[in-house]
Amino acid sequence: MLDTATVQIIKATVPALQIYANDITSHFYPLLFSQHPEVLPYFNQTNQGKGTQPKALANAVIAYGANIDELGNLSDAVSKIVQKHTALGILPEQYDAVGSCLLQAIKAVLGDAATDEVIDAWAKAYGQLANILIAAEESVYTANEQKEGGWRGEREFILVKREDESSVITSFYFQPFDNQGLPDFEAGQFLTILFDDIDGVAVRRNYSLSDAAGKDYLRISVKREPNGVVSNHLHNNIQLGDKVKLRAPSGDFTLRKNAKPLVLLTGGVGITPAISMLNTAAGSGRDIRFIHAAINSDVHAFKQHVDTLAKANSNIKPLYIYSQPQAHCQPHATGFIDASFIEAQLPADRDIELYVLGPIGFMKAALAIATSLGVPASQIHFEFFGPAESLTA
C-alpha cells in the first residue's frame, strides 16, 4: 500500500500528466529503445509508427494515477495487460528498464514541475504497479506450464499444413516438434509467434487461434498486410516442415459458456477468432447468428466452412454483407452494416452474447449500433488486434 502523501501527490499530478501524456510517451520510447535495445522485439514498430502504442501507454498511466486509491476499478484493464504481457514473455527485470525510462521521460517533459518529491512518488506508484503485474503474470506462466500439454516460455513447432482461406488470408497449422501434446485453450484466445531474424530483426506477433481446441495442431489464419513484416514473412517464406517458436495461448477475450443466443459480428480478418468460437459452439444447440462483412467474396475467408457448418447444424444462420460485390458474389446484403440489418437478427429481449471483431472503423459502427438497439453493455464483447484505441464514434 502507498502512503497517504504519495497518493495525494499522484492524484495532484495526474492533470499535468494528462496534458503532457503524448509528449511523455513520445520521449519515453526512444529512451527505452536506446538504453535497452533488447526490448525492441517485444514492440510492434508499426504500432509505434502509427502512434497507437504510445497513446495506449499514456492512457494506461493516466488511468492508473487517477485510480491510485481505487485500483479495483482497473481490474479488467490489468487482466488485459497481464494477458498481453504473458503472451509476449515479459520478464520481471524488464519492469526496471521501463520504470527508469518512464521516470526520465516525466522529468524531461515536466521540467521543474517534476520535483524530487513528484518523481519519488511516481517511482513508488510504478513499483506498486510492477509488483501487481509481476505476481499476476507469474501465476499465468505457472498455470500455462502446469496444464496437460502446456509449457512455459518458447516451444518449437513444425508447420504441417498451409491453406489459402481467401485471396489475402492463409491458415497455418502447427504441431509441436516434441510430440508432447497440446493444452486446451479457450475459443477467442491467441498465441505469439517468434522469429529471431527477419531482415536482421527479432520480432514477436500475436495471432488469434482460428480453430477449436482439442485438435493435434494449433492454427492461426493470417492476412497478408501491405507493410506487415511478419505477415509477409509467413506468406512468402514459411514452408511445410519449417520450425517456428510459439508461446502458449493467452487472452481473456473468450466465449461465454451459457445458453444465450450467440451473435458473431465480424469484419475482414476479424473473422479468425470468431471461427474458433463458431467451431467450439456449433454443436451446443444455442442459436448462432454469424454475420460477416467483407469487400467481396474473393477476400471473404472461411465462407465454405461456415456454410458447411450451417448445413449440418440448424442452429447456425450465416449472413454476409459485401461493400463492393462483384458479379459472381451472392451476399445476403450489400453496402455496410446498419441498425436495421443487425436488429433483424436480434431477439426482442436483446438477451444475447454479442462478439464484435474487425477493423477499428467497423467496430465503432458495430458497437454504436449494438448500444442503440439496447444490447446490455455487459453482453457486448470486443477485442483489439493491437493497442487499445478509443471506440467512441
C-alpha positions as CSV (number, residue, x, y, z in Angstrom):
1,M,0.0,0.0,0.0
2,L,1.2,3.5,-0.8
3,D,1.3,6.1,2.0
4,T,-1.2,8.9,2.0
5,A,1.3,11.6,1.0
6,T,2.3,9.6,-2.1
7,V,-1.3,9.0,-3.1
8,Q,-2.0,12.7,-2.8
9,I,1.0,13.6,-5.0
10,I,0.0,11.1,-7.6
11,K,-3.6,12.4,-7.8
12,A,-2.5,16.0,-7.8
13,T,-0.1,15.4,-10.7
14,V,-2.5,13.4,-12.9
15,P,-3.9,16.5,-14.6
16,A,-0.4,17.6,-15.7
17,L,0.4,14.2,-17.0
18,Q,-2.9,14.1,-18.9
19,I,-1.9,17.4,-20.6
20,Y,1.6,16.2,-21.5
21,A,0.9,12.5,-21.8
22,N,1.7,12.3,-25.5
23,D,4.9,14.3,-25.0
24,I,6.0,12.0,-22.2
25,T,5.4,8.7,-24.1
26,S,7.0,10.2,-27.3
27,H,10.0,10.9,-25.1
28,F,9.8,7.6,-23.3
29,Y,10.0,5.1,-26.2
30,P,13.2,6.5,-27.8
31,L,14.8,6.4,-24.4
32,L,13.8,2.8,-23.8
33,F,14.9,1.6,-27.2
34,S,18.3,3.4,-27.0
35,Q,19.1,2.4,-23.4
36,H,17.6,-1.1,-23.6
37,P,17.6,-2.3,-27.3
38,E,17.0,-5.8,-26.0
39,V,13.3,-4.9,-25.6
40,L,12.7,-4.0,-29.2
41,P,11.4,-7.4,-30.3
42,Y,8.5,-7.0,-27.8
43,F,7.1,-4.0,-29.6
44,N,5.3,-3.8,-32.9
45,Q,7.1,-1.0,-34.7
46,T,4.1,-0.5,-37.0
47,N,2.0,0.4,-33.9
48,Q,4.9,2.7,-32.8
49,G,4.8,4.5,-36.2
50,K,1.1,4.9,-36.1
51,G,1.2,6.3,-32.6
52,T,-1.2,3.7,-31.2
53,Q,1.3,2.1,-28.8
54,P,2.4,5.5,-27.2
55,K,-1.3,6.6,-26.9
56,A,-2.2,3.3,-25.2
57,L,0.6,3.7,-22.7
58,A,-0.4,7.3,-22.0
59,N,-4.0,6.3,-21.3
60,A,-2.8,3.4,-19.0
61,V,-0.5,5.7,-17.0
62,I,-3.3,8.3,-16.6
63,A,-5.9,5.7,-15.6
64,Y,-3.5,4.2,-13.0
65,G,-2.8,7.6,-11.5
66,A,-6.4,8.6,-11.4
67,N,-7.4,5.4,-9.7
68,I,-4.4,5.0,-7.5
69,D,-6.6,4.8,-4.4
70,E,-9.2,2.6,-6.0
71,L,-7.3,0.0,-8.0
72,G,-10.2,-2.3,-8.1
73,N,-11.6,0.0,-10.9
74,L,-8.8,-1.2,-13.1
75,S,-9.2,-5.0,-12.7
76,D,-10.4,-5.5,-16.2
77,A,-7.6,-3.4,-17.7
78,V,-5.0,-5.1,-15.6
79,S,-6.2,-8.5,-16.7
80,K,-5.8,-7.5,-20.4
81,I,-2.3,-6.1,-19.7
82,V,-1.3,-9.3,-17.9
83,Q,-2.6,-11.5,-20.8
84,K,-0.7,-9.4,-23.4
85,H,2.5,-9.4,-21.3
86,T,2.5,-13.1,-20.7
87,A,1.8,-13.7,-24.4
88,L,4.9,-11.7,-25.3
89,G,7.0,-13.2,-22.4
90,I,7.6,-10.1,-20.4
91,L,10.0,-10.7,-17.5
92,P,10.3,-9.1,-14.1
93,E,13.6,-7.5,-14.8
94,Q,12.1,-5.6,-17.8
95,Y,9.9,-3.6,-15.4
96,D,13.0,-1.9,-14.0
97,A,14.1,-0.7,-17.5
98,V,10.6,0.6,-18.3
99,G,10.3,2.3,-14.9
100,S,13.6,4.0,-15.2
101,C,12.9,5.4,-18.7
102,L,9.4,6.4,-17.8
103,L,10.6,8.5,-14.8
104,Q,13.3,10.0,-17.0
105,A,10.6,11.0,-19.6
106,I,8.4,12.5,-16.9
107,K,11.3,14.6,-15.6
108,A,12.4,15.7,-19.1
109,V,8.9,16.8,-20.1
110,L,7.6,18.4,-16.9
111,G,10.9,20.0,-16.1
112,D,11.0,21.9,-12.8
113,A,7.4,20.8,-12.0
114,A,8.7,17.3,-11.7
115,T,10.3,17.8,-8.3
116,D,12.2,15.2,-6.3
117,E,9.0,14.6,-4.3
118,V,7.0,14.1,-7.5
119,I,9.5,11.7,-9.1
120,D,9.8,9.8,-5.8
121,A,6.0,9.4,-5.6
122,W,5.7,8.1,-9.1
123,A,8.6,5.8,-8.5
124,K,6.7,4.3,-5.6
125,A,3.5,4.1,-7.6
126,Y,5.2,2.5,-10.5
127,G,6.9,0.0,-8.2
128,Q,3.5,-1.0,-6.7
129,L,2.0,-1.5,-10.2
130,A,5.0,-3.5,-11.3
131,N,4.7,-5.8,-8.3
132,I,1.0,-6.3,-9.0
133,L,1.7,-7.2,-12.7
134,I,4.7,-9.4,-12.0
135,A,2.7,-11.5,-9.5
136,A,-0.3,-11.8,-11.8
137,E,1.9,-12.7,-14.7
138,E,3.8,-15.4,-12.8
139,S,0.5,-17.0,-11.9
140,V,-0.4,-17.2,-15.6
141,Y,3.1,-18.6,-16.6
142,T,2.7,-21.2,-13.9
143,A,-0.8,-22.2,-14.9
144,N,0.2,-22.5,-18.6
145,E,3.2,-24.7,-17.6
146,Q,1.1,-27.0,-15.4
147,K,-1.7,-27.7,-18.0
148,E,-1.6,-31.0,-19.6
149,G,0.4,-30.4,-22.8
150,G,1.2,-26.9,-21.6
151,W,4.5,-25.1,-21.5
152,R,6.4,-22.0,-20.2
153,G,8.4,-19.8,-22.5
154,E,9.0,-20.7,-26.1
155,R,8.4,-24.1,-27.7
156,E,9.3,-25.4,-31.1
157,F,6.6,-26.3,-33.6
158,I,6.6,-27.5,-37.2
159,L,4.4,-26.2,-40.0
160,V,2.4,-29.2,-41.2
161,K,-0.1,-27.5,-43.4
162,R,-0.9,-24.3,-45.2
163,E,-4.3,-23.5,-46.7
164,D,-5.5,-20.4,-48.5
165,E,-8.8,-19.2,-47.0
166,S,-9.2,-16.2,-49.4
167,S,-7.0,-14.1,-51.7
168,V,-5.5,-12.4,-48.7
169,I,-5.8,-14.8,-45.7
170,T,-3.8,-18.1,-45.3
171,S,-4.1,-20.6,-42.4
172,F,-1.0,-22.1,-40.9
173,Y,-1.2,-25.4,-39.0
174,F,1.5,-26.1,-36.4
175,Q,2.3,-29.3,-34.5
176,P,4.7,-29.5,-31.6
177,F,8.2,-30.7,-32.5
178,D,8.5,-32.7,-29.3
179,N,5.2,-34.6,-29.9
180,Q,4.2,-34.0,-26.3
181,G,0.6,-32.9,-26.9
182,L,-1.2,-29.6,-26.7
183,P,-3.1,-27.9,-23.9
184,D,-6.8,-26.9,-24.1
185,F,-7.4,-23.2,-24.7
186,E,-10.5,-21.0,-24.8
187,A,-12.1,-20.0,-28.0
188,G,-11.1,-16.4,-28.8
189,Q,-7.6,-16.7,-27.4
190,F,-4.4,-16.0,-29.3
191,L,-0.8,-17.2,-29.4
192,T,2.5,-15.5,-30.0
193,I,4.9,-16.4,-32.8
194,L,8.5,-15.5,-32.6
195,F,11.2,-15.1,-35.3
196,D,14.8,-14.4,-34.4
197,D,15.7,-12.9,-37.7
198,I,13.5,-11.2,-40.3
199,D,15.8,-8.9,-42.2
200,G,18.1,-8.8,-39.2
201,V,15.4,-8.0,-36.7
202,A,13.9,-10.2,-34.0
203,V,10.1,-9.9,-33.8
204,R,7.1,-11.3,-31.9
205,R,3.5,-11.1,-33.1
206,N,0.1,-12.2,-31.6
207,Y,-2.3,-14.1,-33.9
208,S,-5.8,-15.3,-32.9
209,L,-6.3,-19.1,-32.9
210,S,-8.7,-19.9,-35.6
211,D,-9.9,-23.3,-34.7
212,A,-11.4,-25.1,-31.7
213,A,-9.3,-26.7,-29.0
214,G,-8.8,-30.5,-28.8
215,K,-7.0,-30.9,-32.2
216,D,-3.5,-32.2,-32.7
217,Y,-2.5,-28.8,-34.1
218,L,-2.7,-25.1,-33.4
219,R,-4.0,-23.0,-36.3
220,I,-3.6,-19.3,-37.0
221,S,-5.1,-17.6,-40.0
222,V,-3.1,-14.5,-41.2
223,K,-4.0,-11.7,-43.5
224,R,-1.2,-10.5,-45.7
225,E,-0.8,-6.8,-44.8
226,P,0.8,-4.5,-47.3
227,N,3.6,-3.5,-44.9
228,G,3.3,-6.4,-42.5
229,V,6.8,-7.6,-41.6
230,V,5.6,-10.9,-40.0
231,S,2.5,-11.5,-42.1
232,N,4.5,-11.2,-45.3
233,H,7.3,-13.4,-43.9
234,L,4.7,-16.1,-43.1
235,H,3.1,-15.9,-46.5
236,N,6.3,-15.7,-48.5
237,N,8.9,-17.7,-46.6
238,I,7.4,-20.3,-44.2
239,Q,7.0,-23.7,-45.9
240,L,5.9,-27.2,-44.8
241,G,8.4,-28.7,-42.4
242,D,9.8,-25.4,-41.2
243,K,10.2,-24.8,-37.5
244,V,8.8,-21.8,-35.6
245,K,8.7,-20.8,-31.9
246,L,5.4,-20.3,-30.2
247,R,4.3,-19.1,-26.8
248,A,1.3,-20.6,-25.1
249,P,-2.3,-19.5,-25.9
250,S,-3.3,-16.3,-24.0
251,G,-6.1,-13.8,-23.8
252,D,-9.2,-13.1,-21.8
253,F,-11.5,-12.3,-24.8
254,T,-13.2,-15.7,-24.7
255,L,-16.5,-17.3,-25.4
256,R,-19.1,-17.0,-22.6
257,K,-20.3,-20.5,-21.7
258,N,-24.0,-20.2,-21.4
259,A,-27.2,-20.9,-23.5
260,K,-27.9,-17.3,-24.6
261,P,-28.1,-16.7,-28.4
262,L,-24.7,-16.0,-29.8
263,V,-24.1,-13.2,-32.4
264,L,-20.7,-13.2,-34.0
265,L,-20.4,-9.9,-35.9
266,T,-17.1,-9.6,-37.8
267,G,-15.4,-7.6,-40.5
268,G,-12.4,-8.6,-42.6
269,V,-9.7,-10.6,-40.8
270,G,-11.7,-10.2,-37.6
271,I,-13.4,-13.4,-38.7
272,T,-10.4,-15.5,-37.4
273,P,-11.2,-15.7,-33.6
274,A,-14.9,-15.9,-34.5
275,I,-14.2,-19.1,-36.4
276,S,-12.7,-20.6,-33.2
277,M,-15.8,-19.6,-31.3
278,L,-18.1,-20.9,-34.0
279,N,-16.4,-24.3,-34.3
280,T,-16.5,-24.6,-30.5
281,A,-20.2,-23.7,-30.1
282,A,-21.5,-25.3,-33.3
283,G,-22.8,-28.4,-31.6
284,S,-24.0,-26.7,-28.5
285,G,-27.6,-26.2,-29.8
286,R,-27.5,-22.5,-28.9
287,D,-28.8,-20.1,-31.6
288,I,-25.9,-18.6,-33.5
289,R,-26.0,-15.7,-36.0
290,F,-22.7,-15.5,-37.9
291,I,-22.7,-12.1,-39.5
292,H,-19.6,-11.2,-41.6
293,A,-18.8,-8.1,-43.6
294,A,-16.2,-8.2,-46.4
295,I,-15.4,-6.3,-49.5
296,N,-16.4,-9.2,-51.7
297,S,-16.3,-13.0,-51.9
298,D,-12.6,-13.0,-53.1
299,V,-11.4,-11.7,-49.7
300,H,-14.1,-13.5,-47.7
301,A,-12.3,-16.2,-45.7
302,F,-13.9,-19.4,-44.4
303,K,-17.2,-18.9,-46.4
304,Q,-17.4,-22.5,-47.5
305,H,-16.5,-23.7,-44.0
306,V,-19.2,-21.6,-42.4
307,D,-21.8,-22.6,-45.0
308,T,-21.0,-26.3,-44.4
309,L,-21.3,-26.0,-40.7
310,A,-24.7,-24.2,-41.1
311,K,-26.0,-27.0,-43.3
312,A,-25.0,-29.6,-40.7
313,N,-26.3,-27.5,-37.7
314,S,-29.7,-25.9,-38.0
315,N,-28.9,-23.6,-35.0
316,I,-26.3,-21.7,-37.2
317,K,-27.5,-18.9,-39.5
318,P,-24.8,-17.2,-41.6
319,L,-25.3,-13.7,-43.1
320,Y,-22.8,-12.0,-45.4
321,I,-22.7,-8.3,-46.4
322,Y,-20.3,-7.1,-49.1
323,S,-19.4,-3.4,-49.6
324,Q,-18.1,-3.9,-53.2
325,P,-19.6,-7.1,-54.5
326,Q,-18.6,-8.4,-57.9
327,A,-20.8,-10.0,-60.4
328,H,-20.2,-13.5,-59.1
329,C,-20.8,-12.6,-55.4
330,Q,-24.0,-13.7,-53.7
331,P,-24.1,-11.8,-50.4
332,H,-27.3,-11.5,-48.2
333,A,-26.9,-7.7,-48.4
334,T,-24.7,-5.1,-49.9
335,G,-23.1,-1.9,-48.5
336,F,-22.3,-1.7,-44.8
337,I,-23.9,-2.9,-41.6
338,D,-26.6,-0.7,-40.2
339,A,-29.1,-0.8,-37.3
340,S,-31.9,-2.3,-39.3
341,F,-29.7,-5.1,-40.7
342,I,-28.5,-6.0,-37.2
343,E,-31.8,-5.6,-35.5
344,A,-33.4,-8.2,-37.7
345,Q,-31.1,-10.8,-36.2
346,L,-31.7,-10.0,-32.6
347,P,-34.4,-11.3,-30.3
348,A,-36.8,-8.8,-28.9
349,D,-35.4,-9.0,-25.3
350,R,-31.8,-8.5,-26.6
351,D,-30.6,-11.1,-24.2
352,I,-27.7,-12.3,-26.3
353,E,-23.9,-12.6,-26.2
354,L,-22.6,-10.3,-28.9
355,Y,-18.9,-10.5,-30.1
356,V,-17.6,-7.8,-32.4
357,L,-14.3,-8.2,-34.2
358,G,-12.8,-6.3,-37.1
359,P,-11.1,-3.0,-38.1
360,I,-11.4,0.0,-35.8
361,G,-13.9,1.7,-38.0
362,F,-16.1,-1.4,-38.3
363,M,-16.1,-1.9,-34.5
364,K,-17.0,1.7,-33.8
365,A,-20.0,1.4,-36.1
366,A,-21.0,-2.1,-34.7
367,L,-20.7,-1.1,-31.1
368,A,-22.7,2.1,-31.6
369,I,-25.4,0.1,-33.4
370,A,-25.5,-2.5,-30.6
371,T,-25.8,0.2,-27.9
372,S,-28.6,2.0,-29.8
373,L,-30.5,-1.3,-30.1
374,G,-30.4,-1.9,-26.4
375,V,-28.0,-4.8,-26.1
376,P,-26.8,-4.9,-22.5
377,A,-23.3,-3.5,-22.2
378,S,-22.1,-6.4,-20.1
379,Q,-23.1,-8.7,-23.0
380,I,-21.2,-6.8,-25.7
381,H,-17.6,-8.2,-26.2
382,F,-14.9,-6.9,-28.4
383,E,-11.2,-7.3,-28.9
384,F,-8.4,-5.1,-30.4
385,F,-5.8,-6.6,-32.7
386,G,-3.3,-4.0,-31.4
387,P,-3.0,-1.4,-28.7
388,A,-6.4,-0.4,-27.3
389,E,-7.9,2.6,-29.0
390,S,-10.9,4.7,-28.4
391,L,-14.1,3.3,-29.9
392,T,-16.1,6.5,-29.3
393,A,-17.8,7.3,-32.6
